[in-house]
Amino acid sequence: MRLYKLSGYLSVIFGILCCVFIILSVVTKHPIYLVPALVNTFLGFIFSIINIYLNAKYEISKKNFSLGFGGLVLSSIPVIFLMVIIFKH
């Protein structure tokens, strides 16, 4: 149960951090912020997958939306941002 809660909170925290680094990259126009954004994206994906897996295996949370899904959405924003940059050029 403790790992489930910890992985949910960590996935949201890493998701927020990667969104902050993407915003810094856009505002300052320095690509140096993309590296920590992608690192936090990777960590956010890992912890959100752990959270979703534990919720599906043990049916811990009966609600439809767990923290792992929120972390997964937040962590996917830098990937979508990079896809837009690639297809824009």
PDB file of N, CA, C and O in Angstrom, chain B, residues numbered from 101:
ATOM      1  N   MET B 101       0.829  -1.195   0.000  1.00  0.00           N
ATOM      2  CA  MET B 101       0.000   0.000   0.000  1.00  0.00           C
ATOM      3  C   MET B 101       0.871   1.256   0.000  1.00  0.00           C
ATOM      4  O   MET B 101       0.540   2.258  -0.633  1.00  0.00           O
ATOM      5  N   ARG B 102       1.978   1.182   0.714  1.00  0.00           N
ATOM      6  CA  ARG B 102       2.864   2.341   0.786  1.00  0.00           C
ATOM      7  C   ARG B 102       3.529   2.606  -0.563  1.00  0.00           C
ATOM      8  O   ARG B 102       3.696   3.759  -0.961  1.00  0.00           O
ATOM      9  N   LEU B 103       3.910   1.530  -1.270  1.00  0.00           N
ATOM     10  CA  LEU B 103       4.513   1.688  -2.593  1.00  0.00           C
ATOM     11  C   LEU B 103       3.505   2.257  -3.582  1.00  0.00           C
ATOM     12  O   LEU B 103       3.872   3.033  -4.465  1.00  0.00           O
ATOM     13  N   TYR B 104       2.244   1.880  -3.441  1.00  0.00           N
ATOM     14  CA  TYR B 104       1.193   2.392  -4.324  1.00  0.00           C
ATOM     15  C   TYR B 104       1.047   3.902  -4.156  1.00  0.00           C
ATOM     16  O   TYR B 104       1.008   4.631  -5.148  1.00  0.00           O
ATOM     17  N   LYS B 105       0.966   4.373  -2.935  1.00  0.00           N
ATOM     18  CA  LYS B 105       0.821   5.811  -2.694  1.00  0.00           C
ATOM     19  C   LYS B 105       2.073   6.573  -3.103  1.00  0.00           C
ATOM     20  O   LYS B 105       1.988   7.639  -3.714  1.00  0.00           O
ATOM     21  N   LEU B 106       3.233   6.025  -2.764  1.00  0.00           N
ATOM     22  CA  LEU B 106       4.496   6.687  -3.093  1.00  0.00           C
ATOM     23  C   LEU B 106       4.681   6.792  -4.606  1.00  0.00           C
ATOM     24  O   LEU B 106       5.100   7.836  -5.106  1.00  0.00           O
ATOM     25  N   SER B 107       4.375   5.731  -5.328  1.00  0.00           N
ATOM     26  CA  SER B 107       4.539   5.780  -6.781  1.00  0.00           C
ATOM     27  C   SER B 107       3.547   6.753  -7.417  1.00  0.00           C
ATOM     28  O   SER B 107       3.872   7.390  -8.418  1.00  0.00           O
ATOM     29  N   GLY B 108       2.362   6.877  -6.862  1.00  0.00           N
ATOM     30  CA  GLY B 108       1.395   7.843  -7.384  1.00  0.00           C
ATOM     31  C   GLY B 108       1.853   9.269  -7.193  1.00  0.00           C
ATOM     32  O   GLY B 108       1.797  10.079  -8.119  1.00  0.00           O
ATOM     33  N   TYR B 109       2.310   9.579  -5.988  1.00  0.00           N
ATOM     34  CA  TYR B 109       2.785  10.939  -5.724  1.00  0.00           C
ATOM     35  C   TYR B 109       4.046  11.263  -6.529  1.00  0.00           C
ATOM     36  O   TYR B 109       4.181  12.372  -7.047  1.00  0.00           O
ATOM     37  N   LEU B 110       4.963  10.308  -6.637  1.00  0.00           N
ATOM     38  CA  LEU B 110       6.189  10.549  -7.398  1.00  0.00           C
ATOM     39  C   LEU B 110       5.899  10.730  -8.887  1.00  0.00           C
ATOM     40  O   LEU B 110       6.557  11.531  -9.551  1.00  0.00           O
ATOM     41  N   SER B 111       4.931  10.002  -9.410  1.00  0.00           N
ATOM     42  CA  SER B 111       4.608  10.176 -10.831  1.00  0.00           C
ATOM     43  C   SER B 111       4.040  11.566 -11.106  1.00  0.00           C
ATOM     44  O   SER B 111       4.343  12.166 -12.137  1.00  0.00           O
ATOM     45  N   VAL B 112       3.229  12.075 -10.199  1.00  0.00           N
ATOM     46  CA  VAL B 112       2.687  13.426 -10.372  1.00  0.00           C
ATOM     47  C   VAL B 112       3.781  14.474 -10.197  1.00  0.00           C
ATOM     48  O   VAL B 112       3.827  15.450 -10.945  1.00  0.00           O
ATOM     49  N   ILE B 113       4.659  14.280  -9.221  1.00  0.00           N
ATOM     50  CA  ILE B 113       5.748  15.236  -8.990  1.00  0.00           C
ATOM     51  C   ILE B 113       6.682  15.299 -10.190  1.00  0.00           C
ATOM     52  O   ILE B 113       7.039  16.387 -10.641  1.00  0.00           O
ATOM     53  N   PHE B 114       7.083  14.129 -10.714  1.00  0.00           N
ATOM     54  CA  PHE B 114       7.961  14.129 -11.888  1.00  0.00           C
ATOM     55  C   PHE B 114       7.240  14.674 -13.116  1.00  0.00           C
ATOM     56  O   PHE B 114       7.868  15.299 -13.971  1.00  0.00           O
ATOM     57  N   GLY B 115       5.944  14.448 -13.216  1.00  0.00           N
ATOM     58  CA  GLY B 115       5.177  15.018 -14.318  1.00  0.00           C
ATOM     59  C   GLY B 115       5.128  16.529 -14.259  1.00  0.00           C
ATOM     60  O   GLY B 115       5.253  17.199 -15.284  1.00  0.00           O
ATOM     61  N   ILE B 116       4.945  17.073 -13.057  1.00  0.00           N
ATOM     62  CA  ILE B 116       4.935  18.532 -12.896  1.00  0.00           C
ATOM     63  C   ILE B 116       6.312  19.108 -13.189  1.00  0.00           C
ATOM     64  O   ILE B 116       6.428  20.161 -13.816  1.00  0.00           O
ATOM     65  N   LEU B 117       7.355  18.422 -12.737  1.00  0.00           N
ATOM     66  CA  LEU B 117       8.719  18.900 -13.001  1.00  0.00           C
ATOM     67  C   LEU B 117       9.028  18.924 -14.493  1.00  0.00           C
ATOM     68  O   LEU B 117       9.644  19.873 -14.978  1.00  0.00           O
ATOM     69  N   CYS B 118       8.613  17.903 -15.225  1.00  0.00           N
ATOM     70  CA  CYS B 118       8.917  17.909 -16.655  1.00  0.00           C
ATOM     71  C   CYS B 118       8.112  18.992 -17.373  1.00  0.00           C
ATOM     72  O   CYS B 118       8.588  19.561 -18.355  1.00  0.00           O
ATOM     73  N   CYS B 119       6.909  19.282 -16.901  1.00  0.00           N
ATOM     74  CA  CYS B 119       6.143  20.391 -17.500  1.00  0.00           C
ATOM     75  C   CYS B 119       6.798  21.739 -17.199  1.00  0.00           C
ATOM     76  O   CYS B 119       6.798  22.633 -18.045  1.00  0.00           O
ATOM     77  N   VAL B 120       7.351  21.885 -16.002  1.00  0.00           N
ATOM     78  CA  VAL B 120       8.047  23.127 -15.650  1.00  0.00           C
ATOM     79  C   VAL B 120       9.280  23.316 -16.534  1.00  0.00           C
ATOM     80  O   VAL B 120       9.549  24.425 -16.996  1.00  0.00           O
ATOM     81  N   PHE B 121      10.024  22.241 -16.768  1.00  0.00           N
ATOM     82  CA  PHE B 121      11.207  22.354 -17.624  1.00  0.00           C
ATOM     83  C   PHE B 121      10.834  22.641 -19.074  1.00  0.00           C
ATOM     84  O   PHE B 121      11.567  23.347 -19.766  1.00  0.00           O
ATOM     85  N   ILE B 122       9.724  22.116 -19.540  1.00  0.00           N
ATOM     86  CA  ILE B 122       9.270  22.433 -20.895  1.00  0.00           C
ATOM     87  C   ILE B 122       8.878  23.901 -20.983  1.00  0.00           C
ATOM     88  O   ILE B 122       9.191  24.568 -21.969  1.00  0.00           O
ATOM     89  N   ILE B 123       8.203  24.406 -19.971  1.00  0.00           N
ATOM     90  CA  ILE B 123       7.827  25.827 -19.960  1.00  0.00           C
ATOM     91  C   ILE B 123       9.072  26.701 -19.930  1.00  0.00           C
ATOM     92  O   ILE B 123       9.130  27.717 -20.623  1.00  0.00           O
ATOM     93  N   LEU B 124      10.074  26.314 -19.131  1.00  0.00           N
ATOM     94  CA  LEU B 124      11.332  27.066 -19.104  1.00  0.00           C
ATOM     95  C   LEU B 124      12.026  27.029 -20.462  1.00  0.00           C
ATOM     96  O   LEU B 124      12.618  28.021 -20.888  1.00  0.00           O
ATOM     97  N   SER B 125      11.954  25.900 -21.133  1.00  0.00           N
ATOM     98  CA  SER B 125      12.568  25.787 -22.453  1.00  0.00           C
ATOM     99  C   SER B 125      11.881  26.689 -23.472  1.00  0.00           C
ATOM    100  O   SER B 125      12.541  27.282 -24.324  1.00  0.00           O
ATOM    101  N   VAL B 126      10.573  26.790 -23.385  1.00  0.00           N
ATOM    102  CA  VAL B 126       9.835  27.641 -24.327  1.00  0.00           C
ATOM    103  C   VAL B 126      10.054  29.112 -24.017  1.00  0.00           C
ATOM    104  O   VAL B 126      10.251  29.920 -24.924  1.00  0.00           O
ATOM    105  N   VAL B 127      10.021  29.460 -22.734  1.00  0.00           N
ATOM    106  CA  VAL B 127      10.141  30.870 -22.343  1.00  0.00           C
ATOM    107  C   VAL B 127      11.544  31.402 -22.615  1.00  0.00           C
ATOM    108  O   VAL B 127      11.699  32.494 -23.163  1.00  0.00           O
ATOM    109  N   THR B 128      12.568  30.636 -22.233  1.00  0.00           N
ATOM    110  CA  THR B 128      13.937  31.115 -22.397  1.00  0.00           C
ATOM    111  C   THR B 128      14.539  30.784 -23.758  1.00  0.00           C
ATOM    112  O   THR B 128      15.585  31.322 -24.121  1.00  0.00           O
ATOM    113  N   LYS B 129      13.887  29.907 -24.508  1.00  0.00           N
ATOM    114  CA  LYS B 129      14.350  29.470 -25.824  1.00  0.00           C
ATOM    115  C   LYS B 129      15.736  28.833 -25.781  1.00  0.00           C
ATOM    116  O   LYS B 129      16.522  28.963 -26.720  1.00  0.00           O
ATOM    117  N   HIS B 130      16.025  28.138 -24.668  1.00  0.00           N
ATOM    118  CA  HIS B 130      17.263  27.377 -24.526  1.00  0.00           C
ATOM    119  C   HIS B 130      16.922  25.895 -24.547  1.00  0.00           C
ATOM    120  O   HIS B 130      16.102  25.438 -23.750  1.00  0.00           O
ATOM    121  N   PRO B 131      17.536  25.142 -25.444  1.00  0.00           N
ATOM    122  CA  PRO B 131      17.239  23.703 -25.486  1.00  0.00           C
ATOM    123  C   PRO B 131      17.878  22.917 -24.350  1.00  0.00           C
ATOM    124  O   PRO B 131      17.673  21.707 -24.252  1.00  0.00           O
ATOM    125  N   ILE B 132      18.640  23.571 -23.497  1.00  0.00           N
ATOM    126  CA  ILE B 132      19.284  22.883 -22.384  1.00  0.00           C
ATOM    127  C   ILE B 132      18.268  22.331 -21.390  1.00  0.00           C
ATOM    128  O   ILE B 132      18.560  21.379 -20.666  1.00  0.00           O
ATOM    129  N   TYR B 133      17.076  22.925 -21.353  1.00  0.00           N
ATOM    130  CA  TYR B 133      16.045  22.473 -20.423  1.00  0.00           C
ATOM    131  C   TYR B 133      15.301  21.241 -20.924  1.00  0.00           C
ATOM    132  O   TYR B 133      14.505  20.658 -20.187  1.00  0.00           O
ATOM    133  N   LEU B 134      15.549  20.841 -22.162  1.00  0.00           N
ATOM    134  CA  LEU B 134      14.883  19.656 -22.682  1.00  0.00           C
ATOM    135  C   LEU B 134      15.436  18.368 -22.063  1.00  0.00           C
ATOM    136  O   LEU B 134      14.708  17.386 -21.915  1.00  0.00           O
ATOM    137  N   VAL B 135      16.707  18.372 -21.708  1.00  0.00           N
ATOM    138  CA  VAL B 135      17.318  17.174 -21.131  1.00  0.00           C
ATOM    139  C   VAL B 135      16.708  16.840 -19.764  1.00  0.00           C
ATOM    140  O   VAL B 135      16.300  15.696 -19.563  1.00  0.00           O
ATOM    141  N   PRO B 136      16.627  17.787 -18.811  1.00  0.00           N
ATOM    142  CA  PRO B 136      15.967  17.419 -17.553  1.00  0.00           C
ATOM    143  C   PRO B 136      14.473  17.141 -17.720  1.00  0.00           C
ATOM    144  O   PRO B 136      13.891  16.383 -16.943  1.00  0.00           O
ATOM    145  N   ALA B 137      13.853  17.749 -18.728  1.00  0.00           N
ATOM    146  CA  ALA B 137      12.443  17.459 -18.979  1.00  0.00           C
ATOM    147  C   ALA B 137      12.270  16.007 -19.415  1.00  0.00           C
ATOM    148  O   ALA B 137      11.344  15.326 -18.973  1.00  0.00           O
ATOM    149  N   LEU B 138      13.163  15.537 -20.280  1.00  0.00           N
ATOM    150  CA  LEU B 138      13.059  14.152 -20.736  1.00  0.00           C
ATOM    151  C   LEU B 138      13.434  13.155 -19.645  1.00  0.00           C
ATOM    152  O   LEU B 138      12.863  12.066 -19.584  1.00  0.00           O
ATOM    153  N   VAL B 139      14.381  13.509 -18.790  1.00  0.00           N
ATOM    154  CA  VAL B 139      14.725  12.637 -17.663  1.00  0.00           C
ATOM    155  C   VAL B 139      13.539  12.514 -16.710  1.00  0.00           C
ATOM    156  O   VAL B 139      13.198  11.417 -16.267  1.00  0.00           O
ATOM    157  N   ASN B 140      12.916  13.645 -16.402  1.00  0.00           N
ATOM    158  CA  ASN B 140      11.746  13.602 -15.530  1.00  0.00           C
ATOM    159  C   ASN B 140      10.569  12.903 -16.198  1.00  0.00           C
ATOM    160  O   ASN B 140       9.751  12.283 -15.519  1.00  0.00           O
ATOM    161  N   THR B 141      10.475  12.996 -17.511  1.00  0.00           N
ATOM    162  CA  THR B 141       9.441  12.269 -18.242  1.00  0.00           C
ATOM    163  C   THR B 141       9.620  10.769 -18.086  1.00  0.00           C
ATOM    164  O   THR B 141       8.666  10.037 -17.822  1.00  0.00           O
ATOM    165  N   PHE B 142      10.857  10.325 -18.252  1.00  0.00           N
ATOM    166  CA  PHE B 142      11.155   8.897 -18.114  1.00  0.00           C
ATOM    167  C   PHE B 142      10.826   8.401 -16.707  1.00  0.00           C
ATOM    168  O   PHE B 142      10.208   7.348 -16.549  1.00  0.00           O
ATOM    169  N   LEU B 143      11.238   9.156 -15.687  1.00  0.00           N
ATOM    170  CA  LEU B 143      10.947   8.755 -14.309  1.00  0.00           C
ATOM    171  C   LEU B 143       9.453   8.809 -14.005  1.00  0.00           C
ATOM    172  O   LEU B 143       8.930   7.962 -13.280  1.00  0.00           O
ATOM    173  N   GLY B 144       8.771   9.807 -14.559  1.00  0.00           N
ATOM    174  CA  GLY B 144       7.326   9.898 -14.368  1.00  0.00           C
ATOM    175  C   GLY B 144       6.599   8.725 -14.993  1.00  0.00           C
ATOM    176  O   GLY B 144       5.649   8.202 -14.411  1.00  0.00           O
ATOM    177  N   PHE B 145       7.039   8.301 -16.185  1.00  0.00           N
ATOM    178  CA  PHE B 145       6.444   7.138 -16.826  1.00  0.00           C
ATOM    179  C   PHE B 145       6.648   5.882 -15.986  1.00  0.00           C
ATOM    180  O   PHE B 145       5.724   5.085 -15.820  1.00  0.00           O
ATOM    181  N   ILE B 146       7.840   5.707 -15.464  1.00  0.00           N
ATOM    182  CA  ILE B 146       8.134   4.514 -14.664  1.00  0.00           C
ATOM    183  C   ILE B 146       7.234   4.454 -13.437  1.00  0.00           C
ATOM    184  O   ILE B 146       6.612   3.425 -13.175  1.00  0.00           O
ATOM    185  N   PHE B 147       7.159   5.547 -12.684  1.00  0.00           N
ATOM    186  CA  PHE B 147       6.364   5.530 -11.466  1.00  0.00           C
ATOM    187  C   PHE B 147       4.862   5.468 -11.748  1.00  0.00           C
ATOM    188  O   PHE B 147       4.114   4.885 -10.964  1.00  0.00           O
ATOM    189  N   SER B 148       4.421   6.051 -12.837  1.00  0.00           N
ATOM    190  CA  SER B 148       2.994   5.949 -13.155  1.00  0.00           C
ATOM    191  C   SER B 148       2.627   4.536 -13.591  1.00  0.00           C
ATOM    192  O   SER B 148       1.542   4.054 -13.267  1.00  0.00           O
ATOM    193  N   ILE B 149       3.511   3.869 -14.318  1.00  0.00           N
ATOM    194  CA  ILE B 149       3.250   2.487 -14.708  1.00  0.00           C
ATOM    195  C   ILE B 149       3.226   1.581 -13.487  1.00  0.00           C
ATOM    196  O   ILE B 149       2.397   0.675 -13.403  1.00  0.00           O
ATOM    197  N   ILE B 150       4.130   1.818 -12.539  1.00  0.00           N
ATOM    198  CA  ILE B 150       4.112   1.049 -11.288  1.00  0.00           C
ATOM    199  C   ILE B 150       2.798   1.268 -10.554  1.00  0.00           C
ATOM    200  O   ILE B 150       2.192   0.314 -10.065  1.00  0.00           O
ATOM    201  N   ASN B 151       2.355   2.518 -10.472  1.00  0.00           N
ATOM    202  CA  ASN B 151       1.112   2.835  -9.777  1.00  0.00           C
ATOM    203  C   ASN B 151      -0.092   2.198 -10.455  1.00  0.00           C
ATOM    204  O   ASN B 151      -0.950   1.627  -9.781  1.00  0.00           O
ATOM    205  N   ILE B 152      -0.165   2.285 -11.762  1.00  0.00           N
ATOM    206  CA  ILE B 152      -1.292   1.707 -12.496  1.00  0.00           C
ATOM    207  C   ILE B 152      -1.281   0.179 -12.393  1.00  0.00           C
ATOM    208  O   ILE B 152      -2.334  -0.444 -12.260  1.00  0.00           O
ATOM    209  N   TYR B 153      -0.109  -0.410 -12.454  1.00  0.00           N
ATOM    210  CA  TYR B 153       0.004  -1.860 -12.333  1.00  0.00           C
ATOM    211  C   TYR B 153      -0.451  -2.345 -10.950  1.00  0.00           C
ATOM    212  O   TYR B 153      -1.215  -3.305 -10.842  1.00  0.00           O
ATOM    213  N   LEU B 154       0.022  -1.678  -9.906  1.00  0.00           N
ATOM    214  CA  LEU B 154      -0.383  -2.092  -8.557  1.00  0.00           C
ATOM    215  C   LEU B 154      -1.879  -1.908  -8.343  1.00  0.00           C
ATOM    216  O   LEU B 154      -2.518  -2.720  -7.672  1.00  0.00           O
ATOM    217  N   ASN B 155      -2.434  -0.852  -8.907  1.00  0.00           N
ATOM    218  CA  ASN B 155      -3.874  -0.626  -8.774  1.00  0.00           C
ATOM    219  C   ASN B 155      -4.660  -1.702  -9.522  1.00  0.00           C
ATOM    220  O   ASN B 155      -5.692  -2.167  -9.038  1.00  0.00           O
ATOM    221  N   ALA B 156      -4.177  -2.095 -10.690  1.00  0.00           N
ATOM    222  CA  ALA B 156      -4.882  -3.125 -11.457  1.00  0.00           C
ATOM    223  C   ALA B 156      -4.722  -4.512 -10.834  1.00  0.00           C
ATOM    224  O   ALA B 156      -5.650  -5.320 -10.874  1.00  0.00           O
ATOM    225  N   LYS B 157      -3.567  -4.785 -10.269  1.00  0.00           N
ATOM    226  CA  LYS B 157      -3.326  -6.116  -9.724  1.00  0.00           C
ATOM    227  C   LYS B 157      -4.053  -6.338  -8.403  1.00  0.00           C
ATOM    228  O   LYS B 157      -4.690  -7.374  -8.213  1.00  0.00           O
ATOM    229  N   TYR B 158      -3.964  -5.381  -7.497  1.00  0.00           N
ATOM    230  CA  TYR B 158      -4.526  -5.566  -6.166  1.00  0.00           C
ATOM    231  C   TYR B 158      -5.852  -4.850  -5.959  1.00  0.00           C
ATOM    232  O   TYR B 158      -6.453  -4.971  -4.891  1.00  0.00           O
ATOM    233  N   GLU B 159      -6.320  -4.107  -6.956  1.00  0.00           N
ATOM    234  CA  GLU B 159      -7.573  -3.354  -6.871  1.00  0.00           C
ATOM    235  C   GLU B 159      -7.613  -2.496  -5.597  1.00  0.00           C
ATOM    236  O   GLU B 159      -8.550  -2.566  -4.802  1.00  0.00           O
ATOM    237  N   ILE B 160      -6.577  -1.701  -5.440  1.00  0.00           N
ATOM    238  CA  ILE B 160      -6.433  -0.882  -4.238  1.00  0.00           C
ATOM    239  C   ILE B 160      -7.436   0.256  -4.237  1.00  0.00           C
ATOM    240  O   ILE B 160      -8.124   0.489  -3.242  1.00  0.00           O
ATOM    241  N   SER B 161      -7.516   0.953  -5.340  1.00  0.00           N
ATOM    242  CA  SER B 161      -8.393   2.116  -5.433  1.00  0.00           C
ATOM    243  C   SER B 161      -9.629   1.750  -6.250  1.00  0.00           C
ATOM    244  O   SER B 161      -9.518   1.198  -7.344  1.00  0.00           O
ATOM    245  N   LYS B 162     -10.784   2.056  -5.722  1.00  0.00           N
ATOM    246  CA  LYS B 162     -12.026   1.758  -6.431  1.00  0.00           C
ATOM    247  C   LYS B 162     -12.486   2.903  -7.324  1.00  0.00           C
ATOM    248  O   LYS B 162     -13.423   2.746  -8.106  1.00  0.00           O
ATOM    249  N   LYS B 163     -11.828   4.056  -7.209  1.00  0.00           N
ATOM    250  CA  LYS B 163     -12.223   5.176  -8.051  1.00  0.00           C
ATOM    251  C   LYS B 163     -11.649   5.006  -9.454  1.00  0.00           C
ATOM    252  O   LYS B 163     -10.688   4.263  -9.651  1.00  0.00           O
ATOM    253  N   ASN B 164     -12.233   5.689 -10.413  1.00  0.00           N
ATOM    254  CA  ASN B 164     -11.854   5.528 -11.819  1.00  0.00           C
ATOM    255  C   ASN B 164     -10.522   6.179 -12.162  1.00  0.00           C
ATOM    256  O   ASN B 164      -9.832   5.720 -13.072  1.00  0.00           O
ATOM    257  N   PHE B 165     -10.150   7.226 -11.462  1.00  0.00           N
ATOM    258  CA  PHE B 165      -8.971   8.014 -11.818  1.00  0.00           C
ATOM    259  C   PHE B 165      -7.976   7.965 -10.668  1.00  0.00           C
ATOM    260  O   PHE B 165      -8.231   8.537  -9.608  1.00  0.00           O
ATOM    261  N   SER B 166      -6.847   7.292 -10.858  1.00  0.00           N
ATOM    262  CA  SER B 166      -5.825   7.245  -9.819  1.00  0.00           C
ATOM    263  C   SER B 166      -4.719   8.245 -10.141  1.00  0.00           C
ATOM    264  O   SER B 166      -4.697   8.825 -11.226  1.00  0.00           O
ATOM    265  N   LEU B 167      -3.817   8.440  -9.213  1.00  0.00           N
ATOM    266  CA  LEU B 167      -2.724   9.388  -9.417  1.00  0.00           C
ATOM    267  C   LEU B 167      -1.790   8.958 -10.546  1.00  0.00           C
ATOM    268  O   LEU B 167      -1.160   9.799 -11.186  1.00  0.00           O
ATOM    269  N   GLY B 168      -1.703   7.672 -10.785  1.00  0.00           N
ATOM    270  CA  GLY B 168      -0.834   7.185 -11.867  1.00  0.00           C
ATOM    271  C   GLY B 168      -1.267   7.683 -13.230  1.00  0.00           C
ATOM    272  O   GLY B 168      -0.428   7.977 -14.082  1.00  0.00           O
ATOM    273  N   PHE B 169      -2.574   7.782 -13.443  1.00  0.00           N
ATOM    274  CA  PHE B 169      -3.062   8.302 -14.728  1.00  0.00           C
ATOM    275  C   PHE B 169      -2.751   9.790 -14.865  1.00  0.00           C
ATOM    276  O   PHE B 169      -2.423  10.253 -15.957  1.00  0.00           O
ATOM    277  N   GLY B 170      -2.848  10.532 -13.783  1.00  0.00           N
ATOM    278  CA  GLY B 170      -2.486  11.950 -13.815  1.00  0.00           C
ATOM    279  C   GLY B 170      -1.017  12.147 -14.098  1.00  0.00           C
ATOM    280  O   GLY B 170      -0.640  13.018 -14.882  1.00  0.00           O
ATOM    281  N   GLY B 171      -0.177  11.337 -13.460  1.00  0.00           N
ATOM    282  CA  GLY B 171       1.256  11.398 -13.725  1.00  0.00           C
ATOM    283  C   GLY B 171       1.597  10.992 -15.143  1.00  0.00           C
ATOM    284  O   GLY B 171       2.531  11.530 -15.738  1.00  0.00           O
ATOM    285  N   LEU B 172       0.843  10.039 -15.694  1.00  0.00           N
ATOM    286  CA  LEU B 172       1.076   9.609 -17.069  1.00  0.00           C
ATOM    287  C   LEU B 172       0.731  10.714 -18.059  1.00  0.00           C
ATOM    288  O   LEU B 172       1.447  10.919 -19.040  1.00  0.00           O
ATOM    289  N   VAL B 173      -0.354  11.419 -17.808  1.00  0.00           N
ATOM    290  CA  VAL B 173      -0.740  12.528 -18.687  1.00  0.00           C
ATOM    291  C   VAL B 173       0.281  13.659 -18.597  1.00  0.00           C
ATOM    292  O   VAL B 173       0.694  14.210 -19.618  1.00  0.00           O
ATOM    293  N   LEU B 174       0.689  14.006 -17.367  1.00  0.00           N
ATOM    294  CA  LEU B 174       1.666  15.080 -17.205  1.00  0.00           C
ATOM    295  C   LEU B 174       3.019  14.709 -17.805  1.00  0.00           C
ATOM    296  O   LEU B 174       3.708  15.563 -18.363  1.00  0.00           O
ATOM    297  N   SER B 175       3.397  13.453 -17.691  1.00  0.00           N
ATOM    298  CA  SER B 175       4.690  13.026 -18.224  1.00  0.00           C
ATOM    299  C   SER B 175       4.692  12.920 -19.743  1.00  0.00           C
ATOM    300  O   SER B 175       5.760  12.921 -20.356  1.00  0.00           O
ATOM    301  N   SER B 176       3.538  12.829 -20.353  1.00  0.00           N
ATOM    302  CA  SER B 176       3.501  12.722 -21.813  1.00  0.00           C
ATOM    303  C   SER B 176       3.546  14.079 -22.507  1.00  0.00           C
ATOM    304  O   SER B 176       3.707  14.130 -23.727  1.00  0.00           O
ATOM    305  N   ILE B 177       3.410  15.162 -21.780  1.00  0.00           N
ATOM    306  CA  ILE B 177       3.420  16.495 -22.386  1.00  0.00           C
ATOM    307  C   ILE B 177       4.752  16.809 -23.082  1.00  0.00           C
ATOM    308  O   ILE B 177       4.718  17.328 -24.198  1.00  0.00           O
ATOM    309  N   PRO B 178       5.928  16.526 -22.489  1.00  0.00           N
ATOM    310  CA  PRO B 178       7.176  16.793 -23.225  1.00  0.00           C
ATOM    311  C   PRO B 178       7.333  15.960 -24.493  1.00  0.00           C
ATOM    312  O   PRO B 178       7.920  16.424 -25.471  1.00  0.00           O
ATOM    313  N   VAL B 179       6.818  14.744 -24.482  1.00  0.00           N
ATOM    314  CA  VAL B 179       6.903  13.911 -25.682  1.00  0.00           C
ATOM    315  C   VAL B 179       6.052  14.520 -26.792  1.00  0.00           C
ATOM    316  O   VAL B 179       6.482  14.575 -27.944  1.00  0.00           O
ATOM    317  N   ILE B 180       4.867  14.970 -26.457  1.00  0.00           N
ATOM    318  CA  ILE B 180       3.999  15.622 -27.434  1.00  0.00           C
ATOM    319  C   ILE B 180       4.645  16.918 -27.929  1.00  0.00           C
ATOM    320  O   ILE B 180       4.578  17.238 -29.116  1.00  0.00           O
ATOM    321  N   PHE B 181       5.270  17.660 -27.013  1.00  0.00           N
ATOM    322  CA  PHE B 181       5.953  18.904 -27.380  1.00  0.00           C
ATOM    323  C   PHE B 181       7.073  18.631 -28.384  1.00  0.00           C
ATOM    324  O   PHE B 181       7.213  19.363 -29.364  1.00  0.00           O
ATOM    325  N   LEU B 182       7.870  17.585 -28.152  1.00  0.00           N
ATOM    326  CA  LEU B 182       8.951  17.256 -29.074  1.00  0.00           C
ATOM    327  C   LEU B 182       8.405  16.786 -30.423  1.00  0.00           C
ATOM    328  O   LEU B 182       8.993  17.083 -31.463  1.00  0.00           O
ATOM    329  N   MET B 183       7.298  16.064 -30.417  1.00  0.00           N
ATOM    330  CA  MET B 183       6.690  15.652 -31.684  1.00  0.00           C
ATOM    331  C   MET B 183       6.222  16.852 -32.486  1.00  0.00           C
ATOM    332  O   MET B 183       6.361  16.876 -33.709  1.00  0.00           O
ATOM    333  N   VAL B 184       5.667  17.848 -31.807  1.00  0.00           N
ATOM    334  CA  VAL B 184       5.219  19.063 -32.501  1.00  0.00           C
ATOM    335  C   VAL B 184       6.413  19.792 -33.086  1.00  0.00           C
ATOM    336  O   VAL B 184       6.344  20.285 -34.212  1.00  0.00           O
ATOM    337  N   ILE B 185       7.513  19.870 -32.336  1.00  0.00           N
ATOM    338  CA  ILE B 185       8.729  20.536 -32.850  1.00  0.00           C
ATOM    339  C   ILE B 185       9.277  19.793 -34.066  1.00  0.00           C
ATOM    340  O   ILE B 185       9.683  20.420 -35.044  1.00  0.00           O
ATOM    341  N   ILE B 186       9.292  18.468 -34.011  1.00  0.00           N
ATOM    342  CA  ILE B 186       9.832  17.676 -35.128  1.00  0.00           C
ATOM    343  C   ILE B 186       8.963  17.833 -36.374  1.00  0.00           C
ATOM    344  O   ILE B 186       9.488  18.025 -37.471  1.00  0.00           O
ATOM    345  N   PHE B 187       7.649  17.755 -36.218  1.00  0.00           N
ATOM    346  CA  PHE B 187       6.772  17.839 -37.377  1.00  0.00           C
ATOM    347  C   PHE B 187       6.628  19.257 -37.895  1.00  0.00           C
ATOM    348  O   PHE B 187       6.237  19.463 -39.044  1.00  0.00           O
ATOM    349  N   LYS B 188       6.940  20.230 -37.061  1.00  0.00           N
ATOM    350  CA  LYS B 188       6.848  21.624 -37.478  1.00  0.00           C
ATOM    351  C   LYS B 188       7.941  21.968 -38.475  1.00  0.00           C
ATOM    352  O   LYS B 188       7.728  22.789 -39.368  1.00  0.00           O
ATOM    353  N   HIS B 189       9.098  21.357 -38.337  1.00  0.00           N
ATOM    354  CA  HIS B 189      10.218  21.657 -39.246  1.00  0.00           C
ATOM    355  C   HIS B 189      10.104  20.765 -40.404  1.00  0.00           C
ATOM    356  O   HIS B 189      10.932  20.824 -41.313  1.00  0.00           O
TER     357      HIS B 189
END
